[in-house]
């Protein structure tokens, strides 16, 4: 039996039978969403959530990061207006619903949903959930946008393990229709139901997966991406040709090198290292990927990855 959003969770339990009615009844005005981390995923999630009608508090300790996030959100919305996907009034209303916060305490203290979108690493993730769990109102949803880390482990960093869930958005969040909902060992079924309702309000499709390394999508993406790097290193084909093959031959919207440059080669490497540690040799990162990251060629955010970029446009592949 197939349901529109959410379907079955990793424990084989369907969402509430009143799911659709609950989605329709929820009032956006009663829900404030804090997004912790203003990087590529953080500002994209903030824009997506605000555009759906929620009040958003975007937090980052870096004033520079917040300034860049504001500029990038404005650019996302301007492009949406240009292609007819939003009106100018919708653009202005979305921007008005996003407030920038330097203090995590102020950002999460009155928020009903907290979404962590900081760079993946136990130390920084733990600090966010320790603070968020302590400061957020009772019953607040504590979500991580992690693409690989254990939700069960993240939940252990709070006294509110039942409220912790994975909400894995995809880049760019405003255009990608899927959110992966991850159920940790201690995540309550009511938390999963709330997460599914929230994603439905964002207009997203969802899958619910068990808390296993790489979940569903990251595990598959890492496998394809790592093999593409080996093919590049072995001279099977150029990055451009491999990307073209994957798009035109396999029907993917982006090639593995284009995607890697978009999300960051350092992020790609970090995910592979985690999967290698937890799942074994088949996920050992390609040495050439490691070399690119060590050289500082991280993708679009540094102006050079597998490809070079000028004013945000792809220029040429690196040979």
CORQUI-V366782 format. One line per field, one symbol per residue. ss: DSSP state (H for helix, E for strand, - for the rest). A space follows every 50 residues. Layout:
BEGIN
ss = ???
END
This chain:
BEGIN
ss = -------E-----E----HHHHHHH--HHH-EEEEE---HHHHHHHHHHH H---EEEEE---HHHHHHHHHHHHHHHHHHHH-----HHHHHHHHH-EEE E--HHHHH----EEEE-----HHHHHHHHHHHHHH-----EEEE------ HHHHH-----HHHEEEEE---------EEEEEE-----HHHHHHHHHHHH H---EEEEEE------HHHHHHHHHHHHHHHHH-----HHHHHHHHHHHH -----HHHHHHHH-HHHHHHHHHHHHHHH-HHH---HHHHHHHH----EH HH-E--EEEE--EEEEE--
END
